[in-house]
């Protein structure tokens, strides 16, 4: 069990170790190393009309 973190007693690094050690330090977010985050973008045929209109208005 991990004790509750209190700013007066502990930091996250005290309990979990340095951030680089926890994540492996590689910086890759996907197994193939493409460094992409979030949900994959849908095909245009699956997007709503509102989404398409928003994209067009931004460009």
HUJO-V187770 format. One record per backbone hydrogen bond with DSSP energy under -0.5 kcal/mol. NH is the residue of the N-H (numbers start at 1). CO is the residue of the C=O. If there is no record, write none. Layout:
# HUJO-V187770
nh=NH co=CO
nh=NH co=CO
This chain:
# HUJO-V187770
nh=9 co=6
nh=10 co=6
nh=14 co=11
nh=15 co=11
nh=16 co=12
nh=17 co=13
nh=22 co=18
nh=23 co=19
nh=24 co=20
nh=33 co=30
nh=46 co=43
nh=47 co=43
nh=47 co=44
nh=52 co=48
nh=53 co=49
nh=54 co=50
nh=55 co=51
nh=56 co=52
nh=57 co=53
nh=58 co=54
nh=59 co=55
